[in-house]
Amino acid sequence: MVVVKNICCVGAGYVGGPTCAVIAYKCHHIKVTIVDLNQARIDAWNSDKLPIYEPGLEEVVFDRRGKNLFFTTDVDAAIQEADLIFVSVNTPTKKAGLGAGMAADLAYIEGATRRIAEVATSSKIVVEKSTVPCRTAESMRTILEANSTGEIHFDILSNPEFLAEGTAIKDLFNPDRVLIGALQTPEGIAAQTALAEVYTNWVPEDRVITTNLWSSELSKLAANAMLAQRISSINALSAICEATGADVDEVAYACGRDTRLGSKFLKASVGFGGSCFQKDILNLVYLSTQLNLPEVAEYWKQVYTLNEYQKKRFVKKIISTLFNTITNKRIAVLGFAFKKDTGDTRESAAITLIKDFIQEQAHVAIYDPKVEHEQIYMDLTEPTVADSRKQVEKSISICSSAYEACKDADAVVIVTEWDEFKSDALDYQKIYDNMHKPAFLFDGRLLLDAAELRKIGFKVHIIGKNELAGTA
Ligand code: NAI
């Protein structure tokens, strides 16, 4: 029986960092080494300012770092020492070549797998933690077996991560389930049991689900596609609400009370963002197309298409409300992260919106409590367009408070649902007093109490709500 005593995690990102830090926190008898090629990222993990923001993460890392939790760029040494290796590298959408814009780029997975094969001097359990297309484990196995020497044996497991950014530590401490897929051979099942025993140090046994490899790989894509589908469904309904006077929060509540549906993920918004939903849906679309299932591909593609529509619809509403032009107007954007409680901006709706505002020659004043200023410049700059960075610098100001961003603004746009933007957390009277009139407020997150804000004098638009609601 294999007992895991030494874990290496390849990839110190949003998933590898928190996931393996929590394993170290919960399993003092296991040495956990998290490795990355990116020296700056590793330096940050070893410093007082961690490279990512997650509530509760500092407590976990600071408690175990230097004891049984280590961060290093010495990838080879950590691979050699480990009995179990998590591969937690990025799998972004391919930018060029076959499947560009749809398929997952598996170059990082392949790079990490080849490295393991080259440097391993003893048998390993290799665990796919990254989200990958169905049957990626087969490619990993082929690479490992073709490049390893001697008597070394590799078992491959799929253990996709279901944490949500912003609640990663909470999710990892108390997961709905842990999914472990393995080849149904005696060796595969032994490896599956060894990993399950790591998790059952703190996760109840009945929450550890064991399946075959391919079910596990597909379940991660399926779960993300279904979650995104719920958001696109409620967002599609939000457009009908605005046109009819139905209220999307009321519709979501009424639908969510049906126990077959449940209430979660039925919040309308300006559109979903984050590194996963769009990428994983497109990945599923590509997989369906490759499998010659065009109707299935079309079905999932629509979840993505609706999300793009929702962002554009919001921008159009803002422009038309501001008398069909925002040229030279100051638009305050509150929030840049893709959701609250994270500094992650990947695929954030804010990026699409602000790029459109800049195209319309507005001046955009941005405030986000956690996103680094340089990240905002990088996200808005088009790398292929000459002078794009200069243009962005001229078109935006990054502010240190919501009040500063909203000063002299023609419109305020809420893009991220940070608690500090709620009606009772910000002084909206003060914001109103310092804005140009009429003072417009667009809530892309259904965060605010429209009636209260209208009493102050704001012209308010909230996604999925119609100003005339309640009238006959
Ligand atoms: P990330 O980009 O934050 O981190 C990946 C890290 O891997 C980077 O720091 C990169 O330098 C490193 N890396 C790449 N190749 C390497 C190699 N050969 N050796 C050492 N380090 C290497 O990505 P993130 O967000 O952590 O995602 C990782 C995977 O987890 C992706 O497949 C993603 O789809 C999946 N996932 C992400 C979730 C999220 O909320 N971000 C949630 C669940 C799954």
Boltz pocket constraint, residues with backbone or C-beta under 6 A from the ligand:
constraints:
  - pocket:
      binder: B
      contacts: [[A, 10], [A, 11], [A, 12], [A, 13], [A, 14], [A, 15], [A, 16], [A, 35], [A, 36], [A, 37], [A, 38], [A, 41], [A, 75], [A, 88], [A, 89], [A, 90], [A, 91], [A, 108], [A, 111], [A, 112], [A, 115], [A, 129], [A, 130], [A, 131], [A, 132], [A, 161], [A, 162], [A, 163], [A, 164], [A, 165], [A, 275], [A, 276]]
      max_distance: 6.0
